[in-house]
Amino acid sequence: MSSIARGLIACAVPVAIVAGVVIFGAALQELPGEWRMINQPLHATVESLGGFTAIAMALVLLLRRTVAGRPSTYLALGFLAMGLVEILHATAQPGNLFVWFRALASVAGGLGFVLMWWPTPWRLPTAEKPLLLSVAVGTAALGIGSWLLPAQVPVMVQDGAFTPLSVSLKNIACGLFGLGAIACFWSYSRRKDPETYLFGCLALLFTVAEFVFNYSTLWDGSWWFWHFVRLVAYTLVLVYIGRGYLKTVSDLRAALVETRTAETALRLSESQLRQSLDERERLGRDLHDSIIQSIYAIGLRLTRCRRLVVGEAEQALQQLGIAMDEINAVIREVRLYVSGIEVAVSSGKELEAGMAALIHTMDGGQALRFYLQMDSAAAERLTPFQATHLLYIAKEAMSNSLRHSRARNGGVSLKLADGAVRMIVEDDGAGFDPGAIATPGHGLKNIRARAEHLGANCEFLSTPGHGTRITIDVPSQAPHALA
């Protein structure tokens, strides 16, 4: 639809409202002069519906906070006061109090429309909760006071006709609603906001209803007509509230779906992050315990070769050959890690072979000599998972002995003890005080971590000057997979 067509439609609606008033007014003139429809229950129902609808609109506006880019507090308070007084009007008997409540409700609603468009620099500061409480308490006090002191209520009906005060209050309400309608349509012409246009039509309908009041008498055709116009206005309010409610429900459902999707994605990301961190920790531990220790042992062997190369060339060549074999083994192990294949021990015999190769690698012609005692029955009791971790623990412990202990003898033993498979790695070196180490190094942490994965008991026994013994007891029912 073109902008010109939308503009024509926007202009046609207010014109149709005014034209409808003229047509209905002319039709009402054709009714017999004495025509009356006295139906108080119908009137009470219409006014109660309007009152509760106005209160609902006030709550919606307080939640929305803005209309046409402007704070909607004053408009919400106007609807609240109008709704409360209309309910009082619906419960009153026809007479002075009846018309008094009707006039006050109209003025309250008109003030809400006008104050919303009041220039911002001239506005009083607003705090929603105190204002809401003040309007509710003030309206209730006015209603109760009017009920208790009807003699103090101004005369609104006399000899079956509305008094000048009653007409004046209605004219004031008519002017206030009219100003509100003009402001809404003016804002719509600049902002093209459909919501503002709806409020403009609403204010125009209230304006028409208050205008028709001046030409009506109680229960006659004109009197019922302006009630009909107000009912149309409140129907627009209900449509607006319903539309807003449905949109809110739709938005909430969409937000709930998005939230659940985000929660699922977050849980998945968290799970993936944990897996990545666990894998990183495992890889770092394996590299430290296996490849780095192998490289360190090779470095020791090459250092010895440098000493042998001058006087014992043949032995140096032999050691270099062994170092080359060890380097190739490390390269193969690194390739397995890069390919994502864990280096594992598959059987007890393979564990024995791996321990023997480890002793040979760590020997390297150093002053520290390791012995190996392996119980084949104990080795066969181990799962591949357990055997792999024990091999890494032995490698880490032996490497620590080489680097730090200054020992001359060390050894690795594997045997059955107290229903568990016990591995002991020991040396006769300088030892250390485990309680005096504030921050254990990677080696000690990795040994403890691997023991925890095995569900094994890990004991460090060391005294300065009296060597070190590490005992690992693997229970028969240890877990078979890494955590």
C-alpha positions in Angstrom: 0.0 0.0 0.0 1.4 3.4 -1.0 2.0 6.2 1.5 -0.7 8.3 -0.2 -3.3 5.5 0.3 -2.3 5.1 3.9 -2.6 8.8 4.4 -6.1 8.9 2.9 -7.2 6.0 5.1 -5.7 7.8 8.2 -7.7 10.9 7.4 -10.9 9.0 6.5 -11.2 7.3 9.9 -11.6 10.5 12.0 -13.9 12.0 9.3 -16.0 8.8 9.5 -16.2 9.1 13.2 -17.5 12.7 13.1 -19.9 11.8 10.1 -21.2 8.9 12.1 -22.1 11.2 15.0 -24.0 13.5 12.7 -25.9 10.7 11.1 -26.8 9.0 14.4 -27.7 12.4 15.8 -30.1 13.0 12.9 -31.6 9.6 13.3 -32.1 10.1 17.0 -34.1 13.3 16.3 -36.7 11.1 14.5 -37.4 9.2 17.8 -40.5 10.2 19.7 -39.8 13.1 22.1 -40.8 11.1 25.1 -38.8 8.0 24.2 -36.9 6.5 27.2 -35.2 3.2 27.8 -34.7 2.8 31.5 -32.5 -0.3 32.0 -30.2 0.2 34.9 -28.7 -3.4 34.9 -27.6 -2.9 31.2 -26.2 0.5 32.1 -24.3 -0.9 35.1 -22.9 -3.7 33.0 -21.7 -1.3 30.2 -20.1 1.1 32.7 -18.5 -1.7 34.8 -17.0 -3.2 31.6 -15.6 0.2 30.7 -14.2 0.7 34.2 -12.4 -2.6 34.3 -11.1 -2.1 30.8 -9.7 1.3 31.7 -7.9 -0.2 34.7 -6.5 -2.9 32.5 -5.3 -0.3 30.0 -3.6 1.6 32.9 -1.7 -1.5 33.9 -0.6 -2.2 30.3 0.6 1.4 29.9 2.6 1.2 33.1 4.3 -1.9 31.8 4.9 -0.4 28.4 6.2 2.9 29.9 6.1 4.8 26.6 3.6 5.8 23.9 4.7 7.6 20.8 8.1 7.9 22.3 6.8 9.7 25.4 6.4 8.6 29.0 2.9 7.1 29.5 2.7 7.5 33.3 0.2 10.4 33.2 -2.0 8.6 30.6 -1.9 5.4 32.7 -2.9 7.3 35.8 -5.7 9.0 33.9 -7.1 5.6 32.8 -6.7 4.3 36.3 -8.7 7.1 37.9 -11.3 7.0 35.1 -11.8 3.3 35.5 -12.2 3.4 39.3 -14.7 6.3 39.2 -16.6 4.6 36.4 -17.1 1.5 38.6 -18.4 3.8 41.3 -20.7 5.4 38.7 -22.0 1.9 37.7 -22.9 1.1 41.3 -24.7 4.4 42.1 -28.4 4.9 41.7 -29.6 7.4 39.1 -29.5 10.9 40.5 -27.0 13.5 41.7 -24.2 11.1 42.8 -24.8 9.1 39.6 -24.0 12.0 37.3 -21.2 13.4 39.6 -19.2 10.2 39.3 -19.8 10.1 35.5 -18.4 13.7 35.1 -15.4 13.1 37.3 -14.5 9.9 35.4 -14.5 11.9 32.1 -12.4 14.7 33.4 -9.8 12.3 34.9 -9.5 10.5 31.6 -9.1 13.7 29.6 -6.4 15.0 32.0 -4.4 11.8 31.4 -4.4 12.4 27.7 -3.5 16.1 27.9 -0.8 15.6 30.6 1.0 13.0 28.5 1.6 15.7 25.8 2.4 18.4 28.3 5.7 20.1 27.4 8.6 18.1 29.0 10.3 21.1 30.7 7.1 22.0 32.6 6.4 18.5 33.8 6.6 17.5 37.5 9.0 14.7 38.3 7.2 11.4 38.4 7.7 8.3 40.5 5.3 5.7 39.3 4.6 3.8 42.6 3.9 6.9 44.7 1.7 8.4 42.0 -0.1 5.2 41.4 -0.8 4.8 45.2 -1.8 8.5 45.4 -4.3 8.2 42.6 -5.8 5.0 43.9 -6.1 6.3 47.5 -7.4 9.7 46.3 -10.0 8.1 44.1 -11.1 5.7 46.8 -11.3 8.6 49.3 -13.3 10.7 46.9 -15.8 7.9 46.2 -16.2 7.0 49.9 -16.6 10.6 50.9 -19.2 11.2 48.2 -21.1 8.1 49.3 -21.0 9.1 53.0 -21.7 12.8 52.4 -24.1 13.0 49.4 -25.3 16.4 50.6 -21.8 17.8 50.0 -21.8 16.7 46.3 -22.5 19.5 43.9 -25.9 19.6 42.2 -25.5 17.8 38.9 -29.2 17.1 37.9 -32.2 19.3 38.5 -35.7 18.8 37.4 -34.6 15.9 35.2 -32.0 18.0 33.3 -28.2 18.4 33.7 -27.1 21.5 35.6 -24.7 24.0 34.1 -21.9 22.6 36.4 -22.5 19.1 35.0 -22.4 20.4 31.4 -19.3 22.5 32.2 -17.5 19.5 33.5 -18.5 17.5 30.4 -17.3 20.4 28.2 -14.0 20.4 30.0 -13.6 16.7 29.5 -14.6 17.1 25.8 -11.9 19.8 25.4 -9.3 17.7 27.1 -10.0 14.6 25.1 -10.1 16.8 21.9 -6.6 18.2 22.7 -5.3 14.7 23.3 -6.7 13.5 20.0 -5.1 16.4 18.1 -1.8 15.8 19.8 -1.9 12.1 18.9 -2.8 12.8 15.2 -0.1 15.4 15.0 2.5 13.0 16.4 1.3 10.3 14.0 1.8 12.7 11.0 5.4 12.9 11.9 6.3 9.4 13.4 3.8 7.2 11.4 3.4 5.1 14.6 0.2 3.0 14.4 -0.1 2.9 18.2 -0.3 6.7 18.3 -3.0 6.7 15.7 -5.0 4.2 17.7 -4.8 6.5 20.8 -5.8 9.4 18.6 -9.0 7.6 17.5 -9.7 6.6 21.1 -9.4 10.2 22.3 -11.6 11.3 19.4 -14.3 8.8 20.3 -14.3 10.0 23.9 -14.5 13.6 22.6 -17.6 12.7 20.6 -19.2 11.0 23.6 -18.7 14.0 25.9 -20.0 16.4 23.2 -23.2 14.3 22.7 -23.7 14.4 26.4 -24.7 18.1 26.2 -27.7 17.3 24.0 -29.0 14.3 26.1 -31.2 13.7 29.0 -31.3 10.7 31.4 -32.3 7.5 29.6 -33.1 9.1 26.2 -31.7 8.1 22.8 -28.9 10.7 22.9 -27.9 9.5 26.4 -27.7 5.9 25.2 -25.9 7.0 22.1 -22.9 8.6 23.9 -22.8 5.4 26.0 -22.6 3.5 22.8 -19.7 5.7 21.5 -17.8 5.2 24.8 -18.4 1.4 24.4 -16.8 1.5 21.0 -13.9 3.4 22.4 -13.5 0.8 25.1 -13.7 -1.9 22.5 -10.7 -0.3 20.8 -8.9 -0.5 24.2 -9.8 -4.2 24.5 -8.5 -4.9 21.0 -5.2 -3.0 21.9 -4.8 -4.9 25.2 -5.6 -8.2 23.5 -3.2 -7.6 20.7 -0.5 -6.5 23.2 -1.1 -9.6 25.3 -0.9 -12.0 22.3 2.3 -10.2 21.2 3.7 -10.5 24.7 2.9 -14.2 24.8 4.4 -14.7 21.4 7.6 -12.8 22.4 7.8 -14.8 25.6 7.5 -18.1 23.8 10.1 -17.0 21.3 12.4 -15.8 24.1 11.8 -19.1 26.0 12.8 -21.1 22.9 15.9 -18.9 22.4 16.8 -19.3 26.0 16.4 -23.1 25.9 18.5 -23.2 22.7 21.1 -21.0 24.3 21.2 -23.2 27.4 21.6 -26.3 25.2 24.4 -24.6 23.3 26.0 -23.4 26.5 25.9 -26.9 28.0 27.3 -28.4 24.8 30.0 -25.7 24.8 30.8 -26.3 28.4 31.0 -30.0 27.8 33.3 -29.5 24.9 35.4 -27.1 26.8 35.7 -29.6 29.7 36.7 -32.3 27.3 39.2 -30.0 25.6 40.7 -29.1 29.0 40.8 -32.7 30.1 42.4 -33.7 26.8 44.9 -30.8 27.1 45.7 -31.9 30.7 46.1 -35.5 29.6 48.3 -34.6 26.6 50.5 -32.3 28.7 50.9 -35.0 31.4 51.7 -37.7 28.8 54.1 -35.5 26.9 55.8 -34.6 30.2 55.9 -38.2 31.5 56.9 -39.9 28.3 58.4 -37.9 25.5 60.1 -35.2 27.5 61.6 -37.8 29.8 62.8 -39.8 26.8 64.4 -36.7 25.3 66.0 -35.9 28.6 67.5 -39.4 28.8 68.8 -39.1 25.2 70.4 -35.8 26.2 72.2 -37.5 29.0 73.5 -40.2 26.6 74.7 -37.5 24.2 76.5 -35.7 27.0 78.3 -38.9 27.8 79.2 -39.4 24.1 80.8 -35.9 24.1 83.1 -37.1 26.9 83.9 -40.4 25.1 84.4 -39.1 21.6 88.1 -38.2 22.3 89.5 -41.3 23.9 86.9 -43.9 23.4 85.5 -43.3 19.9 84.2 -46.8 19.4 82.1 -46.7 22.6 81.0 -43.2 21.6 79.8 -44.5 18.3 77.9 -47.2 20.1 76.2 -44.8 22.4 75.3 -42.5 19.4 73.7 -45.5 17.7 71.6 -46.1 20.8 70.7 -42.4 21.0 69.6 -42.5 17.3 67.4 -45.5 18.0 65.8 -43.7 21.0 65.3 -40.5 18.9 63.5 -42.5 16.3 61.3 -44.1 19.0 60.4 -40.6 20.3 59.6 -39.5 16.8 57.2 -42.5 16.4 55.6 -41.7 19.7 55.1 -38.0 18.7 53.5 -39.1 15.5 51.1 -41.3 17.4 50.1 -38.3 19.6 49.6 -36.1 16.5 47.4 -38.7 15.0 45.3 -38.9 18.1 46.4 -42.5 19.0 47.3 -43.0 22.6 50.6 -44.8 23.3 49.3 -47.7 25.5 50.6 -51.0 27.0 48.4 -53.9 25.9 49.6 -56.7 28.1 51.7 -57.8 31.1 54.5 -59.0 28.9 54.5 -55.7 27.0 54.7 -53.9 30.4 57.7 -56.0 31.3 59.4 -55.2 28.0 58.5 -51.6 28.3 60.0 -51.4 31.8 63.2 -53.2 30.6 63.5 -50.7 27.7 63.0 -47.9 30.1 65.8 -49.1 32.4 68.1 -49.4 29.4 67.2 -45.9 28.2 67.6 -44.3 31.7 70.9 -46.1 32.2 72.8 -44.3 29.5 76.2 -44.9 31.2 75.3 -42.7 34.1 76.6 -43.1 37.7 73.0 -44.1 38.7 72.2 -47.7 37.9 68.6 -49.0 38.1 67.6 -52.6 38.8 64.3 -54.1 37.7 62.2 -56.8 39.5 59.0 -57.8 37.7 56.5 -60.4 39.0 54.9 -61.7 35.8 51.8 -62.8 37.7 51.4 -59.2 39.0 51.9 -57.8 35.5 49.3 -60.0 34.1 46.8 -58.8 36.7 46.9 -55.3 35.2 44.6 -53.9 32.6 46.1 -52.0 29.6 44.9 -48.8 31.2 46.6 -49.6 34.5 49.8 -50.9 32.9 50.1 -47.8 30.7 49.8 -45.4 33.7 52.3 -47.4 35.8 54.8 -47.3 33.0 54.5 -43.5 32.8 54.7 -43.2 36.6 57.9 -45.2 36.6 59.4 -43.1 33.8 58.6 -39.9 35.6 60.0 -41.2 39.0 63.2 -42.5 37.4 63.7 -39.3 35.5 63.4 -37.3 38.7 66.0 -39.6 40.3 68.4 -38.9 37.5 68.0 -35.2 37.6 67.7 -34.4 41.3 68.7 -37.2 43.6 72.5 -37.6 43.0 71.9 -41.3 43.8 74.1 -44.3 42.8 71.5 -47.0 42.9 67.8 -47.1 42.1 65.2 -49.6 41.2 61.7 -50.5 40.0 59.8 -53.5 41.4 56.3 -54.8 40.6 54.7 -57.5 42.8 51.5 -58.6 44.5 50.9 -57.3 48.0 47.8 -57.3 50.2 45.4 -58.1 47.3 46.8 -55.3 45.2 49.5 -54.8 42.5 52.3 -52.8 44.1 54.9 -50.8 42.2 57.9 -49.3 44.0 60.3 -46.8 42.5 63.2 -46.0 44.8 66.7 -44.6 45.0 69.4 -44.0 47.6 70.0 -40.4 46.8 69.7 -37.0 48.5 66.0 -37.3 49.2 63.8 -34.4 50.2 61.1 -33.3 52.7 57.7 -33.7 51.0 56.1 -31.4 53.6 58.5 -28.6 52.9 57.5 -28.3 49.2 55.0 -25.4 48.9 54.3 -25.9 45.2 55.0 -29.4 43.9 56.5 -29.6 40.4 54.9 -31.1 37.4 56.5 -34.5 38.0 55.0 -35.1 41.5 51.6 -33.6 40.4 51.5 -36.0 37.4 52.3 -39.0 39.5 49.5 -38.2 42.0 47.1 -37.4 39.1 47.8 -40.8 37.4 47.4 -42.6 40.7 44.0 -40.9 41.2 42.9 -42.0 37.7 43.8 -45.6 38.7 42.0 -45.3 42.0 45.4 -46.3 43.5 47.0 -45.4 46.8 50.1 -43.2 46.2 52.7 -42.8 49.0 55.9 -40.6 48.9 58.4 -41.6 51.5 61.6 -39.5 51.5 64.0 -38.0 54.1 66.8 -35.6 53.3 70.0 -37.7 52.9 68.2 -41.1 52.9 66.8 -41.5 49.5 63.2 -41.6 48.1 60.6 -44.3 47.7 57.4 -44.0 45.8 54.8 -46.7 46.4 51.7 -47.2 44.2 49.1 -49.8 45.2 46.6 -50.5 42.4 43.5 -52.3 43.7 42.0 -55.2 41.9 38.8 -53.3 41.0 40.4 -50.1 39.7 38.7 -48.1 36.9 39.6 -49.1 33.4 39.1 -45.8 31.6 40.4 -42.3 32.1 38.1 -39.8 33.8 
